[in-house]
Amino acid sequence: MHAYLLDWANLLLRWAHVVTAIAWIGASFYFVFLDLNLVPPRDAALRDKGVAGELWAVHGGGFYNPQKYAGAPPEMPAHLHWFYWEAYSTWLTGFGLFTALYLFNASSFLVDKSVHDWSAGLAIAAALGTLAAFWIVYDAICRVFGQRQGGDRIVAIGVLAFVVFSAWLSCQLFAGRAAFLLTGAMLATAMSANVLVWIIPGQRKVIAQMRAGLAVDPVHGQRAKQRSVHNTYFTLPVLVAMLANHYGWLTQGPHNWAVLVLLMLAGALVRHSFVARHQALLQGRRVPWEHAGVGVALLLALAVWLAPALPAASAAQAPVSFAQVQAVVAQRCMLCHNAQVQNKGVALHTPELIRQQAQAVYLQAVVTRQMPLNNATQISDDERALIRRWFEAGAPAQ
């Protein structure tokens, strides 16, 4: 019953997390697009009101004319929408999902004793500590170097180096799947903290200064803009880290940290191309797609690097008996899928059950390579290939 309830929590939290993430990332992408496509208004009345840029757009059969003020409108509107619950809800649902799936099953999901032999309690404490530590160091880099001349470049290099270090350290301490997720969660935590600590408080201070009739301190807008730009570059690396943890052939290799870094770097380069595209189109310049090209090249290089070795012709053609497959399943799978322990409701302790679950075994052990979890039973590539040949031959019973 405990596992069943956790499965329901997993489903509902994952659903809510995806929905809120779509809302947050969608809003972030839209406002980056908006900022980079604003043009000075032609209407003198708008310029007199303090409007610095506007955009005309059509969507859903209607015309829209968003406007951005250089400083603040002449008077504060009665209804002002704040974009922050999307960020907070995404982090809260993500942390809830992490708790239900990883922290409650730390000995299985966080700890891989072949990577680092420690207790589940220490692994939990370290995982939570990495989330806080990443934000503290990232924020310090931005505080110390962000306001200097050429500071944006220094911050970018410093943050990139720290992300690489964090990915490497996570893969030295945690199971591969958890390491990928935690690295993405570190960036996601920094994104939410940017909203909580800098962007929203800065906007509140600006509005308070306006209502008090005081001059607006521009530093609040500068800081908010800096962190908002960081957030938009973090989005694709976070998403690919979260998605890649579902693929064992990415997370379980000896150089999994390098795989993760290259995946995230490819995402950041692709995102940069889209950001640069908005400005290039507005200014009538060539769209710099070469950044996305480098990102795609990195992905292709990864695909070549991680490609499995082709089996020898004789091995590929040799028929596989059911007895061979049953022996592999008994040694590598039945520890968690037997008459007494049926993880995810799957049992494999009889020939009939193995044939019944043939597709699931093939998908989990061969296609995604997610099972055995953290490869706890040390299934070999040859044994995975054996299951593949058996299934692709029609999963014969003899």
C-alpha positions, 0 to 999 in steps of 0.5 A, a space after each residue: 500500500 505504501 508503494 501504491 500511494 507513492 505511485 499516485 503521489 508520483 503521478 499527480 506531482 509529475 502532472 502538476 510539475 509539467 503543467 506549471 513548468 510549461 506555464 513558467 517557461 512559456 511566459 519566460 520565452 514570451 517575455 524574452 521574445 517581447 523584449 527583443 522585438 519592441 520598436 519605438 512607438 510611432 504615436 507621439 502620444 505614446 512617447 509622451 506617456 513614456 512608452 519606449 517600445 511596442 509590438 503589434 501581434 495577431 493571435 487567435 483572431 485578435 490583434 494585440 499591442 503590448 507596450 513597455 515603459 522606459 521607466 514607469 507609467 504616469 500612474 500605477 494601474 489598479 490591477 497589476 499582474 505579477 509573474 511569480 507563482 508559475 516559478 514557485 509552483 514549478 519548484 514546489 511541485 518538482 521538489 515534491 516529486 523529488 521527495 516522493 520518488 528519490 528521497 523516500 527511496 534513497 537507498 535505491 534511487 540516490 545510492 549506487 554503491 558501485 559509485 559511492 558507498 554511503 548510507 541513504 541518510 547521508 545521500 539525502 543530506 548531500 542531495 539537499 545540500 547540493 541544491 542550497 550550495 549551488 544557489 549560494 555559489 551561483 549567487 555569489 558569482 553574480 554579486 561579486 562580478 555582475 556589476 563590473 565592466 565586462 562582468 556578464 562575460 566573467 559571470 557566464 564563464 564562472 557559472 559555466 565552470 561551476 555547472 561543469 564541476 557540479 555535474 562532475 561531483 554529482 556523478 561521483 557521489 550519486 547514482 547516474 540517474 539521480 546525478 542527472 536529475 540533481 544537476 538539473 534541479 540545482 539549476 532549477 533551484 537557482 532559477 526559482 531563487 532568482 525570482 524569489 530573491 531578486 526579481 520580485 523583491 526588486 520590482 516591489 522596491 521599484 513600485 514602492 519608490 514610485 508610489 512614494 514619489 521617489 526616484 527609481 533606483 535603476 540597480 533593481 531593474 539591472 539585477 532583475 534583467 540579469 537574472 531573467 536572462 540567466 533563467 532563459 539560458 538555464 531552461 533548455 539545460 534543465 529540461 534535457 537534464 530532467 529528461 535524460 535521466 530516464 535513459 540508462 544509456 546516458 546516465 550509466 556510462 563511466 563518463 556520464 558527467 561529460 555526457 550531461 555537460 555536453 547535453 546541457 551545453 547543446 541546449 544552451 547554444 540552441 537557446 542562444 540562437 533563438 534569443 539572438 534570432 529575435 534581435 537579428 530579425 528586428 535589426 534586419 541582420 542575418 540570423 546567427 544559426 551557427 550557435 544552434 549548429 554547434 549545439 546540434 553537432 555536439 548532439 551528433 558527436 554524442 550519438 556517435 560516441 555512445 553508439 553501442 558496438 555492433 555484435 559479431 555477425 555470428 553472434 547476431 545470427 545465432 538463435 537464442 533459446 528461452 532457457 538462455 533468456 530465463 537464466 539472465 532474467 533469474 540472475 539479473 531481474 528476479 531480485 526485484 520481480 519475484 513471487 514475494 517482491 513485485 516492484 511496479 506490479 511486475 513478477 518474472 519468476 515463472 516462464 509464463 510471466 517472463 513471456 507475458 512481460 517480454 515487451 516490458 523486459 525488452 523496453 526496460 533492459 534493452 531500449 532505455 537500459 533503465 533496468 536493473 535500477 542503477 545496474 545493481 545486478 550488473 547485467 552485461 551488454 552481451 546479456 542485454 543483446 541476448 534479450 534483444 535478439 530473443 524479443 526481436 525473434 518473436 520471444 519464442 517459448 523454446 
